[in-house]
Amino acid sequence: MEISALFISLRLALCLFELNSALVFNGSQVGLKQRSGLTVLRSGARISTVKCKLLGKAHLPAFSMDGDYNIGGVFSIHHYMHRGKHNYTSTPETLRCIGSIDSRELQMSRSMVFAIDEINNSTDLLPGIRLGYQIYDSCAAVPMAVHLAFQLSNGEDLEVNTSDHCSQSGTVIAIVGESGSTPSISMSRVFGPFNIPQVSHFATCACLSNKQQYPSFFRTIPSDQYQATALAKMVKHFGWKWIGAIHADSDYGNNGMASFLEAAYKEGICVEYSESFYRTHPLSKIQRVADVIRRSTAMVVVAFASSGDMRILFEELLQKPVPPRQWIGSESWVTDPDMLRFTFCSGAIGFAIEKSVIPGLRDFLMDLPPNKVAESPVLTEFWENEFNCRLGKSRYRESSVSSEKSQCDGTENIQTLQSPYTDTSQLRITNMVYKAVYAIAHAIHNSVCQKTNSTAQCDRLTKIGSAQVLTQLKKVSFSRNGYEVSFDANGDPVATYDLVNWQQSQSGSVELVTVGHYNASLPVGQEFSINRNLTWVGGSTQVPSSVCTDSCLPGTRKVLQKGKPICCYDCVPCPEGEISNSTDSSDCFPCPREFWSNAERSTCFPKPVEFLSFDEVLGIILAVFSVGGACLAIITAAVFFRHRTSPIVRANNSELSFLLLFSLALCFLCSLTFIGTPSEWSCMLRHTAFGITFVLCISCVLGKTMVVLMAFKATLPGSNVMKWFGPLQQRLTVVSFTFIQVLICTIWLAVSPPFPLKNLTTYKEKIILECALGSALGFWAVLGYIGLLAIFCFVLAVVARKLPDNFNEAKLITFSMLIFCAVWITFIPAYVSSPGKFTVAVEIFAILASSFGLFLCIFAPKCFIILFRPEKNTKKQLMNKNQS
């Protein structure tokens, strides 16, 4: 076919060369004038023996009528063009159409006739002017379309049988067509240099919006750029991330699919395969595409092709069991009524030109009396094919097959015919033809008519060229049957679509149902709307799933599978402390420092704050022991005070004993400051109170130990030691040792005091509210001083433990100091290694254990004698050196 087109172009160029070579200048310059972009000779020019003639045979129009201004039309009425063999030694065969008639294209061509008749009968548009038409069949082939473009551009008068003249009487002023993008591109390249406007009703390739390449091209159907974007948004809307793509290997399919894939990638949609084919490809290529569809895992298939191409593919798919697939169709095939017979595509969805109503069109289409049918070869063929009979002496015979049919008996009724030609319930593309004719009529009207007193006055003798119509066509803006018609700077209309769905009716047939709308002029996010329930593949009401991998739930993240598209991934749980709160998250996000992830890793919640409180069991137990210890100390003090005159109380330095009991009560109670919510004041109080009360306690024990030693030293001859360690000295000793600790604590609080701290490092999942030491040196200085006094006291107690008499309590002090030192030596590693609130619990335990050790070792034996063995509470018993 391409060779034929090239041959035609070469013949035209040869004709122009011969014509230019034949010009003879006879003393005066030959005048040339331009008309409709064609160079013709004025009468003053003389031509040599080579006359202007048409090389090749002109094609007769399918429908024609003369008028004051003629409009051309090109439609794909037949599906195929005869492909003759070329031997390059003889003239190629004349191009001709073969195959069955496309009833929808026939309806479109007839609707052009209807629109022109309607305009000719109008008193508002082009009054007094008669429009003519020349409508041709391109059989959806580029060579035929190019041939017709040259023929329409030449404008020869087909009624003149002689080839010795070139006439302009048949020149068309504008063209409606073609239906396909590829033929329209070829035709536009012919019409463009001559400024002949071409208005297509069905060529949607986005490339045709390029005014530099196609300056005279217009269309009443939106560009595929809008449809591709709308299809991608629709695929995303229904959650399909894994799709297959097929397209026709033509300008329409290649450009449309390229636009769709670009939009789909922006929407995050992955394409498992993208296959191309064409109706003229070998059967093996069509079979390979069908096998790819059968083997694929993608449930959704987006097809960007014409109905003629899809018909071939669907017929091949029917040769074997067809797997369930959700078909997404471009406007070209998804709205073709003839395609609805492929019931395995039930549930298919796609975008369609808005459905419209053209008053009077159905009556016009049905008005086909036998005499009118017999006058038209195209109508004759249509009639014979639809009714499977043969008209009497029809002028059209494709083959001997028609002669084998029975004679039509006149009972054939087109009103009962079920065909896309007679179906006016889905006037979509037909309305685009209707609007294209009216747009050209308005452009002619604006060129030749003047408005006077609200009425238009038109001069049928006004000579206008196609360039004037082209200029006016850019400005047209009108409304017809409720639909606005205008063109933007690229010659495109406003993009509006219906969303259509193939739904199975109760009778079992598949019907085209409008379920939504798309308007590209609306704000982003509002273009797309659905107003009816959809039926999906297999008659299901549930949206089918088409993903390479199921969506990753919140709490997980996507990890791409090596060597596969981005839609194929594994779902990996988020680590602790990180979350993903959306589906198909590509990453996990860490929670803020004071927050933690839940078990599902889908949200962050505040970390629980942990501290040793009075509400938990451990805190309650320690508080009970603390208060209990203080109560025992107070009770013991009361017992001692009640028996303060008894020998055992007087013999053990009652003043230091009462002070020791007071300090022990404070030691027990200071542990309560370690329980509860740490605050600035409680943090400073707990450590300083602990340090001071323990030093006071040990100072008292140390004083009692020194008293024992001094008392026995005083019994030696010539010793007056007791005068240097009397009650005053004992009090000063306690005060001095305690003051040193007070001084250490004061410096600690002044330089770097303890403060409440949220510990976020020990545990990841919770916050430990604790008291920071402030100055670690201050803390260990307090403990070190307590330890120093305890060791000193322990040494003295060991020295005094073997002194005679029962009142010697050095042995008891030795045991108490042994327990005290053991507790605090084990405290250091336990304190350092214990996490969180258990650090505080260890410190409280050490305080209580050492306090109870001192209390039980020093005061428990005395209380036992006072309360239960009063007979031993005598001076004689205490002075008996033979009893232990």
URDA-V347391 format. One record per residue. N is the residue number from 1. RES is the residue in three letters. PHI is phi as a letter, one per 20 degrees, with the letter a starting at -180 (NA if undefined). OMEGA is omega as a letter, one per 40 degrees, with the letter a starting at -180 (none if undefined). NEAR is the number of other ideal C-beta (glycine too) atoms within 12 Angstrom. Layout:
# URDA-V347391
n: (N;N)
res: (RES;RES)
phi: (PHI;PHI)
omega: (OMEGA;OMEGA)
near: (NEAR;NEAR)
This chain:
# URDA-V347391
n: (1;2;3;4;5;6;7;8;9;10;11;12;13;14;15;16;17;18;19;20;21;22;23;24;25;26;27;28;29;30;31;32;33;34;35;36;37;38;39;40;41;42;43;44;45;46;47;48;49;50;51;52;53;54;55;56;57;58;59;60;61;62;63;64;65;66;67;68;69;70;71;72;73;74;75;76;77;78;79;80;81;82;83;84;85;86;87;88;89;90;91;92;93;94;95;96;97;98;99;100;101;102;103;104;105;106;107;108;109;110;111;112;113;114;115;116;117;118;119;120;121;122;123;124;125;126;127;128;129;130;131;132;133;134;135;136;137;138;139;140;141;142;143;144;145;146;147;148;149;150;151;152;153;154;155;156;157;158;159;160;161;162;163;164;165;166;167;168;169;170;171;172;173;174;175;176;177;178;179;180;181;182;183;184;185;186;187;188;189;190;191;192;193;194;195;196;197;198;199;200;201;202;203;204;205;206;207;208;209;210;211;212;213;214;215;216;217;218;219;220;221;222;223;224;225;226;227;228;229;230;231;232;233;234;235;236;237;238;239;240;241;242;243;244;245;246;247;248;249;250;251;252;253;254;255;256;257;258;259;260;261;262;263;264;265;266;267;268;269;270;271;272;273;274;275;276;277;278;279;280;281;282;283;284;285;286;287;288;289;290;291;292;293;294;295;296;297;298;299;300;301;302;303;304;305;306;307;308;309;310;311;312;313;314;315;316;317;318;319;320;321;322;323;324;325;326;327;328;329;330;331;332;333;334;335;336;337;338;339;340;341;342;343;344;345;346;347;348;349;350;351;352;353;354;355;356;357;358;359;360;361;362;363;364;365;366;367;368;369;370;371;372;373;374;375;376;377;378;379;380;381;382;383;384;385;386;387;388;389;390;391;392;393;394;395;396;397;398;399;400;401;402;403;404;405;406;407;408;409;410;411;412;413;414;415;416;417;418;419;420;421;422;423;424;425;426;427;428;429;430;431;432;433;434;435;436;437;438;439;440;441;442;443;444;445;446;447;448;449;450;451;452;453;454;455;456;457;458;459;460;461;462;463;464;465;466;467;468;469;470;471;472;473;474;475;476;477;478;479;480;481;482;483;484;485;486;487;488;489;490;491;492;493;494;495;496;497;498;499;500;501;502;503;504;505;506;507;508;509;510;511;512;513;514;515;516;517;518;519;520;521;522;523;524;525;526;527;528;529;530;531;532;533;534;535;536;537;538;539;540;541;542;543;544;545;546;547;548;549;550;551;552;553;554;555;556;557;558;559;560;561;562;563;564;565;566;567;568;569;570;571;572;573;574;575;576;577;578;579;580;581;582;583;584;585;586;587;588;589;590;591;592;593;594;595;596;597;598;599;600;601;602;603;604;605;606;607;608;609;610;611;612;613;614;615;616;617;618;619;620;621;622;623;624;625;626;627;628;629;630;631;632;633;634;635;636;637;638;639;640;641;642;643;644;645;646;647;648;649;650;651;652;653;654;655;656;657;658;659;660;661;662;663;664;665;666;667;668;669;670;671;672;673;674;675;676;677;678;679;680;681;682;683;684;685;686;687;688;689;690;691;692;693;694;695;696;697;698;699;700;701;702;703;704;705;706;707;708;709;710;711;712;713;714;715;716;717;718;719;720;721;722;723;724;725;726;727;728;729;730;731;732;733;734;735;736;737;738;739;740;741;742;743;744;745;746;747;748;749;750;751;752;753;754;755;756;757;758;759;760;761;762;763;764;765;766;767;768;769;770;771;772;773;774;775;776;777;778;779;780;781;782;783;784;785;786;787;788;789;790;791;792;793;794;795;796;797;798;799;800;801;802;803;804;805;806;807;808;809;810;811;812;813;814;815;816;817;818;819;820;821;822;823;824;825;826;827;828;829;830;831;832;833;834;835;836;837;838;839;840;841;842;843;844;845;846;847;848;849;850;851;852;853;854;855;856;857;858;859;860;861;862;863;864;865;866;867;868;869;870;871;872;873;874;875;876;877;878;879;880;881;882;883;884)
res: (MET;GLU;ILE;SER;ALA;LEU;PHE;ILE;SER;LEU;ARG;LEU;ALA;LEU;CYS;LEU;PHE;GLU;LEU;ASN;SER;ALA;LEU;VAL;PHE;ASN;GLY;SER;GLN;VAL;GLY;LEU;LYS;GLN;ARG;SER;GLY;LEU;THR;VAL;LEU;ARG;SER;GLY;ALA;ARG;ILE;SER;THR;VAL;LYS;CYS;LYS;LEU;LEU;GLY;LYS;ALA;HIS;LEU;PRO;ALA;PHE;SER;MET;ASP;GLY;ASP;TYR;ASN;ILE;GLY;GLY;VAL;PHE;SER;ILE;HIS;HIS;TYR;MET;HIS;ARG;GLY;LYS;HIS;ASN;TYR;THR;SER;THR;PRO;GLU;THR;LEU;ARG;CYS;ILE;GLY;SER;ILE;ASP;SER;ARG;GLU;LEU;GLN;MET;SER;ARG;SER;MET;VAL;PHE;ALA;ILE;ASP;GLU;ILE;ASN;ASN;SER;THR;ASP;LEU;LEU;PRO;GLY;ILE;ARG;LEU;GLY;TYR;GLN;ILE;TYR;ASP;SER;CYS;ALA;ALA;VAL;PRO;MET;ALA;VAL;HIS;LEU;ALA;PHE;GLN;LEU;SER;ASN;GLY;GLU;ASP;LEU;GLU;VAL;ASN;THR;SER;ASP;HIS;CYS;SER;GLN;SER;GLY;THR;VAL;ILE;ALA;ILE;VAL;GLY;GLU;SER;GLY;SER;THR;PRO;SER;ILE;SER;MET;SER;ARG;VAL;PHE;GLY;PRO;PHE;ASN;ILE;PRO;GLN;VAL;SER;HIS;PHE;ALA;THR;CYS;ALA;CYS;LEU;SER;ASN;LYS;GLN;GLN;TYR;PRO;SER;PHE;PHE;ARG;THR;ILE;PRO;SER;ASP;GLN;TYR;GLN;ALA;THR;ALA;LEU;ALA;LYS;MET;VAL;LYS;HIS;PHE;GLY;TRP;LYS;TRP;ILE;GLY;ALA;ILE;HIS;ALA;ASP;SER;ASP;TYR;GLY;ASN;ASN;GLY;MET;ALA;SER;PHE;LEU;GLU;ALA;ALA;TYR;LYS;GLU;GLY;ILE;CYS;VAL;GLU;TYR;SER;GLU;SER;PHE;TYR;ARG;THR;HIS;PRO;LEU;SER;LYS;ILE;GLN;ARG;VAL;ALA;ASP;VAL;ILE;ARG;ARG;SER;THR;ALA;MET;VAL;VAL;VAL;ALA;PHE;ALA;SER;SER;GLY;ASP;MET;ARG;ILE;LEU;PHE;GLU;GLU;LEU;LEU;GLN;LYS;PRO;VAL;PRO;PRO;ARG;GLN;TRP;ILE;GLY;SER;GLU;SER;TRP;VAL;THR;ASP;PRO;ASP;MET;LEU;ARG;PHE;THR;PHE;CYS;SER;GLY;ALA;ILE;GLY;PHE;ALA;ILE;GLU;LYS;SER;VAL;ILE;PRO;GLY;LEU;ARG;ASP;PHE;LEU;MET;ASP;LEU;PRO;PRO;ASN;LYS;VAL;ALA;GLU;SER;PRO;VAL;LEU;THR;GLU;PHE;TRP;GLU;ASN;GLU;PHE;ASN;CYS;ARG;LEU;GLY;LYS;SER;ARG;TYR;ARG;GLU;SER;SER;VAL;SER;SER;GLU;LYS;SER;GLN;CYS;ASP;GLY;THR;GLU;ASN;ILE;GLN;THR;LEU;GLN;SER;PRO;TYR;THR;ASP;THR;SER;GLN;LEU;ARG;ILE;THR;ASN;MET;VAL;TYR;LYS;ALA;VAL;TYR;ALA;ILE;ALA;HIS;ALA;ILE;HIS;ASN;SER;VAL;CYS;GLN;LYS;THR;ASN;SER;THR;ALA;GLN;CYS;ASP;ARG;LEU;THR;LYS;ILE;GLY;SER;ALA;GLN;VAL;LEU;THR;GLN;LEU;LYS;LYS;VAL;SER;PHE;SER;ARG;ASN;GLY;TYR;GLU;VAL;SER;PHE;ASP;ALA;ASN;GLY;ASP;PRO;VAL;ALA;THR;TYR;ASP;LEU;VAL;ASN;TRP;GLN;GLN;SER;GLN;SER;GLY;SER;VAL;GLU;LEU;VAL;THR;VAL;GLY;HIS;TYR;ASN;ALA;SER;LEU;PRO;VAL;GLY;GLN;GLU;PHE;SER;ILE;ASN;ARG;ASN;LEU;THR;TRP;VAL;GLY;GLY;SER;THR;GLN;VAL;PRO;SER;SER;VAL;CYS;THR;ASP;SER;CYS;LEU;PRO;GLY;THR;ARG;LYS;VAL;LEU;GLN;LYS;GLY;LYS;PRO;ILE;CYS;CYS;TYR;ASP;CYS;VAL;PRO;CYS;PRO;GLU;GLY;GLU;ILE;SER;ASN;SER;THR;ASP;SER;SER;ASP;CYS;PHE;PRO;CYS;PRO;ARG;GLU;PHE;TRP;SER;ASN;ALA;GLU;ARG;SER;THR;CYS;PHE;PRO;LYS;PRO;VAL;GLU;PHE;LEU;SER;PHE;ASP;GLU;VAL;LEU;GLY;ILE;ILE;LEU;ALA;VAL;PHE;SER;VAL;GLY;GLY;ALA;CYS;LEU;ALA;ILE;ILE;THR;ALA;ALA;VAL;PHE;PHE;ARG;HIS;ARG;THR;SER;PRO;ILE;VAL;ARG;ALA;ASN;ASN;SER;GLU;LEU;SER;PHE;LEU;LEU;LEU;PHE;SER;LEU;ALA;LEU;CYS;PHE;LEU;CYS;SER;LEU;THR;PHE;ILE;GLY;THR;PRO;SER;GLU;TRP;SER;CYS;MET;LEU;ARG;HIS;THR;ALA;PHE;GLY;ILE;THR;PHE;VAL;LEU;CYS;ILE;SER;CYS;VAL;LEU;GLY;LYS;THR;MET;VAL;VAL;LEU;MET;ALA;PHE;LYS;ALA;THR;LEU;PRO;GLY;SER;ASN;VAL;MET;LYS;TRP;PHE;GLY;PRO;LEU;GLN;GLN;ARG;LEU;THR;VAL;VAL;SER;PHE;THR;PHE;ILE;GLN;VAL;LEU;ILE;CYS;THR;ILE;TRP;LEU;ALA;VAL;SER;PRO;PRO;PHE;PRO;LEU;LYS;ASN;LEU;THR;THR;TYR;LYS;GLU;LYS;ILE;ILE;LEU;GLU;CYS;ALA;LEU;GLY;SER;ALA;LEU;GLY;PHE;TRP;ALA;VAL;LEU;GLY;TYR;ILE;GLY;LEU;LEU;ALA;ILE;PHE;CYS;PHE;VAL;LEU;ALA;VAL;VAL;ALA;ARG;LYS;LEU;PRO;ASP;ASN;PHE;ASN;GLU;ALA;LYS;LEU;ILE;THR;PHE;SER;MET;LEU;ILE;PHE;CYS;ALA;VAL;TRP;ILE;THR;PHE;ILE;PRO;ALA;TYR;VAL;SER;SER;PRO;GLY;LYS;PHE;THR;VAL;ALA;VAL;GLU;ILE;PHE;ALA;ILE;LEU;ALA;SER;SER;PHE;GLY;LEU;PHE;LEU;CYS;ILE;PHE;ALA;PRO;LYS;CYS;PHE;ILE;ILE;LEU;PHE;ARG;PRO;GLU;LYS;ASN;THR;LYS;LYS;GLN;LEU;MET;ASN;LYS;ASN;GLN;SER)
phi: (NA;f;f;f;f;f;f;f;f;f;f;f;f;f;f;f;f;f;f;f;f;e;f;c;e;d;m;c;f;f;e;c;c;d;b;l;n;d;e;c;e;f;f;f;e;d;d;f;f;f;e;f;b;e;e;o;d;f;e;f;f;f;b;b;a;f;b;f;c;d;d;e;b;c;c;e;f;d;e;c;d;f;d;f;e;d;d;m;c;c;f;f;f;f;f;b;e;c;n;f;e;e;f;f;f;f;f;f;f;f;f;f;f;f;f;f;f;f;f;f;e;e;d;d;d;l;f;n;d;d;e;d;b;c;d;d;d;e;l;l;c;f;g;f;f;f;g;f;f;f;f;f;f;f;m;f;e;f;f;e;f;f;e;e;c;d;d;d;f;d;f;e;e;a;c;d;p;e;f;e;f;f;f;f;f;f;f;f;f;e;f;g;f;e;l;e;f;c;d;e;d;b;e;d;g;f;f;f;e;f;f;f;e;c;f;d;e;c;b;e;d;f;f;f;g;f;f;f;f;f;f;f;f;f;f;f;g;e;m;e;d;c;c;d;c;c;b;f;e;b;f;f;f;f;f;f;f;f;f;f;f;f;f;f;f;f;e;m;e;d;d;f;b;c;d;d;b;b;f;e;f;g;g;f;f;f;f;f;f;f;f;f;f;f;e;f;e;f;f;d;c;e;d;d;b;e;f;f;f;f;f;f;f;f;f;f;f;f;f;c;g;e;f;f;c;e;e;d;d;f;g;f;d;f;d;f;g;f;f;f;f;e;f;f;e;g;o;f;c;a;d;c;f;g;f;c;c;d;g;n;f;f;f;f;f;f;e;c;f;g;f;f;f;f;f;d;g;f;f;f;f;g;f;f;f;f;d;l;b;d;f;g;c;f;e;d;c;f;b;f;f;f;f;e;f;f;f;f;d;n;e;f;c;f;f;e;f;e;b;g;f;e;e;d;f;c;e;d;f;g;f;f;f;g;f;f;f;f;f;f;f;f;f;f;g;f;e;d;d;c;e;c;l;m;c;e;d;d;d;f;e;f;e;c;d;f;f;f;f;f;f;f;f;f;d;f;b;b;c;c;l;n;d;f;c;a;c;e;f;e;m;d;e;f;e;c;c;e;e;d;c;e;d;e;e;f;f;n;e;e;d;e;d;e;c;a;b;c;c;f;e;f;f;g;n;d;f;d;b;c;c;b;f;d;d;d;g;m;m;f;d;e;f;f;e;b;c;f;c;g;g;f;f;g;o;c;c;e;c;f;e;f;m;c;f;f;e;d;b;d;d;d;f;f;f;f;n;c;c;c;d;c;f;l;f;e;b;d;d;f;f;g;g;e;c;b;f;f;f;e;l;d;b;d;c;g;f;f;e;d;b;f;d;f;e;e;f;f;f;f;f;f;f;f;f;f;f;f;f;f;f;f;f;f;f;f;f;f;f;f;f;f;d;f;e;f;g;f;f;f;f;d;l;f;f;f;f;f;f;f;f;f;f;f;g;f;f;f;f;f;f;f;f;e;d;o;f;f;c;f;f;f;f;f;f;f;f;f;f;f;f;f;f;f;f;f;f;f;f;f;f;f;f;f;f;f;f;f;f;f;f;f;f;f;f;f;f;m;e;c;f;f;f;e;c;e;g;f;f;f;f;f;f;f;f;f;f;f;f;g;f;f;f;f;f;f;f;g;f;f;e;b;f;f;b;f;b;e;e;d;d;f;c;f;e;b;d;e;e;c;e;f;f;m;d;f;f;f;f;f;f;f;f;f;f;f;f;f;f;f;f;f;f;f;f;f;f;f;f;e;f;e;f;f;n;f;f;f;d;f;f;f;f;f;f;f;f;f;f;g;f;f;f;f;f;f;f;f;f;f;f;f;e;f;e;l;f;f;f;f;f;f;f;f;f;f;f;f;f;f;f;f;f;f;f;f;f;e;d;f;f;f;f;f;f;f;e;d;c;f;f;e;e;c;f;f;f;f;e;f;e;e;d;e)
omega: (a;i;i;a;i;i;i;a;i;i;i;i;i;i;i;i;i;a;a;a;a;a;i;i;a;i;i;a;i;i;i;i;a;i;i;i;a;i;i;a;i;a;a;a;i;a;i;a;i;a;i;i;i;i;a;a;i;i;i;i;i;i;a;i;i;i;i;i;a;i;i;i;i;a;i;a;i;a;a;i;i;a;a;i;a;i;i;i;i;a;i;i;i;i;i;a;i;i;a;i;i;a;a;i;i;i;i;a;i;i;i;i;i;a;i;i;a;i;i;i;a;i;a;a;a;i;i;a;a;i;i;a;i;a;a;i;a;a;i;a;a;i;i;i;i;i;i;i;i;a;i;i;i;i;a;i;a;i;i;a;a;i;a;a;i;a;i;a;a;a;i;a;i;a;i;i;e;a;a;a;a;i;i;i;a;i;a;i;i;a;a;a;a;i;i;a;i;a;a;i;a;i;a;a;a;a;a;i;i;a;i;i;a;a;a;a;i;i;i;i;a;i;i;i;i;a;i;i;i;i;i;i;i;i;i;a;a;i;i;a;a;a;i;a;i;a;i;i;a;i;i;a;a;a;i;i;i;i;a;a;i;i;a;i;i;i;i;a;i;a;a;i;i;a;i;i;i;a;a;i;i;a;a;i;i;i;i;i;i;i;i;i;a;a;a;i;i;a;a;i;i;a;i;a;i;a;i;i;a;i;i;a;a;i;i;i;a;a;i;i;a;i;i;i;i;a;i;a;i;a;a;a;a;i;a;a;a;a;a;i;i;a;i;i;i;a;i;i;i;i;a;i;a;i;a;i;i;a;i;a;a;i;i;a;a;a;i;i;a;a;i;i;a;a;a;i;a;i;i;i;i;a;a;i;a;a;i;i;a;i;a;a;i;a;a;i;i;a;i;a;a;a;i;a;i;a;i;a;i;i;a;a;a;i;a;a;i;a;i;i;a;a;i;i;a;a;a;i;i;i;i;i;a;a;i;i;a;i;i;i;i;i;i;i;a;a;a;a;i;a;a;i;i;i;a;i;a;i;a;i;i;i;i;i;a;i;i;i;i;i;a;a;i;a;a;i;a;i;a;a;i;a;i;i;i;a;i;a;i;a;a;i;i;a;i;a;i;i;a;a;i;a;a;a;i;i;i;i;i;a;i;a;i;a;a;a;i;i;a;a;a;i;a;a;a;a;a;i;i;a;i;i;a;i;a;a;a;i;a;i;i;i;i;i;i;a;i;i;i;a;i;a;i;a;i;i;a;i;a;i;a;i;a;i;a;i;i;a;i;i;a;i;i;i;i;i;i;a;i;a;i;i;i;i;a;a;i;a;a;i;i;a;a;i;a;a;i;a;a;a;a;i;i;i;a;i;i;i;a;i;a;a;i;a;a;a;a;i;i;a;a;i;i;i;i;i;i;i;i;i;i;i;i;i;i;i;i;i;i;i;i;a;a;i;a;a;a;i;a;a;a;i;a;a;i;i;i;i;i;i;i;i;i;i;i;i;i;a;a;i;i;i;i;a;a;a;i;i;a;a;a;i;i;a;a;a;a;i;i;a;a;a;i;i;i;a;a;i;i;i;i;i;i;i;a;i;i;a;a;a;i;i;a;i;i;a;i;a;i;a;a;i;i;i;i;a;a;i;i;i;a;i;i;a;a;i;a;a;i;i;i;i;i;a;i;i;i;a;a;a;a;a;i;a;i;a;i;a;a;a;a;i;i;a;i;a;i;i;a;i;i;a;a;i;i;i;i;a;a;i;i;i;a;i;i;i;i;i;a;i;i;i;a;i;i;a;i;i;a;a;a;i;a;i;a;a;i;a;a;i;i;i;i;i;a;i;i;i;a;a;i;i;a;i;i;a;a;i;i;a;a;a;a;a;i;a;i;i;i;i;i;i;i;i;i;i;a;a;a;i;i;i;i;a;a;a;a;a;a;i;a;i;i;i;a;a;a;i;a;a;i;a;i;a;a;a;a;a;a;a;a;i;i;none)
near: (30;18;19;31;32;20;27;37;25;18;24;26;16;17;25;23;15;20;26;20;14;21;24;18;15;12;8;11;12;21;16;18;18;18;27;36;31;33;24;25;26;17;11;17;23;19;26;17;12;20;19;30;24;30;29;26;20;29;35;23;35;40;34;30;23;22;28;28;42;37;51;52;47;55;52;49;45;36;32;29;36;23;22;19;12;18;10;11;7;10;16;27;19;20;36;27;37;24;28;26;39;40;36;42;46;42;44;48;49;44;42;53;41;35;44;44;27;28;36;28;19;25;14;21;31;36;26;24;32;24;44;31;43;44;43;45;47;50;40;46;42;38;38;41;47;38;43;46;41;39;37;46;37;39;33;31;24;25;16;19;12;15;19;14;19;28;23;28;21;32;36;47;49;53;54;52;56;54;50;46;46;46;44;48;36;41;47;43;31;38;45;32;22;35;31;44;47;50;53;53;49;49;53;48;46;35;32;44;34;22;21;12;19;36;29;41;44;48;48;47;49;44;39;46;28;37;44;44;32;43;46;38;33;42;42;25;25;30;26;39;36;36;46;39;45;48;44;41;29;38;36;48;41;31;35;51;40;26;34;43;31;22;31;37;24;16;27;25;37;33;37;31;28;31;35;31;40;32;37;25;21;14;17;12;23;32;22;21;38;32;22;28;39;25;17;27;26;39;33;45;49;49;47;50;49;49;40;39;42;43;33;35;46;37;22;30;30;18;16;15;11;25;23;26;39;41;46;51;45;52;49;43;45;44;46;42;34;32;40;36;23;32;25;29;40;33;37;46;47;48;49;43;41;36;30;30;20;36;18;20;32;23;18;28;33;23;21;32;16;26;15;22;30;23;21;33;29;41;37;33;36;40;39;36;32;29;28;17;24;27;36;20;15;28;19;30;18;27;14;9;15;27;18;13;24;15;19;26;14;15;12;25;18;28;14;12;22;18;27;35;35;29;28;30;21;32;36;44;47;47;41;44;47;44;44;49;46;44;46;50;47;37;41;44;36;29;32;31;28;15;13;10;7;7;13;23;18;31;20;20;11;22;18;31;30;41;28;28;43;38;21;30;43;29;22;36;20;25;14;31;23;15;26;20;34;26;37;22;13;26;36;36;36;25;34;35;44;37;41;43;39;40;31;25;16;8;9;13;17;30;26;38;32;32;31;30;28;38;23;27;20;17;9;11;9;13;25;30;22;21;15;18;15;31;29;32;33;21;21;19;15;16;24;30;24;35;31;31;26;20;24;31;23;24;28;31;30;32;22;20;17;10;7;18;26;22;32;24;27;17;26;22;24;34;20;20;25;28;32;33;25;21;20;26;27;21;19;29;24;19;28;17;16;20;23;28;30;23;14;17;31;26;21;27;20;18;27;19;25;30;34;39;23;20;14;19;13;25;27;17;20;35;29;21;28;35;22;23;36;32;20;28;38;24;23;35;29;19;30;35;20;16;25;21;15;29;27;35;32;21;30;42;35;29;25;36;40;27;33;46;41;26;40;45;34;32;43;40;32;36;44;33;35;40;35;28;25;34;19;18;20;29;33;31;27;38;43;33;32;44;43;34;40;45;43;38;45;49;38;43;54;42;41;46;44;36;41;40;32;30;29;26;22;19;20;14;7;8;16;14;19;22;13;16;28;21;19;15;20;32;21;18;34;35;21;20;34;32;19;27;38;24;22;31;36;20;22;31;29;15;18;20;27;35;23;26;23;26;27;24;14;22;23;21;24;25;28;30;32;36;37;24;29;26;23;18;16;30;34;21;27;38;33;22;31;43;30;26;37;38;22;27;41;32;23;28;39;23;23;33;26;16;28;21;27;29;37;32;39;38;27;33;46;33;25;41;42;26;29;41;32;20;31;37;22;20;29;21;12;22;26;16;14;24;20;27;34;27;31;41;34;30;38;41;30;38;45;39;33;42;44;30;35;50;40;26;28;42;41;25;28;38;31;17;29;32;22;14;16;17;13;25;30;20;18;16;23;25;19;17;16;10;14;13)
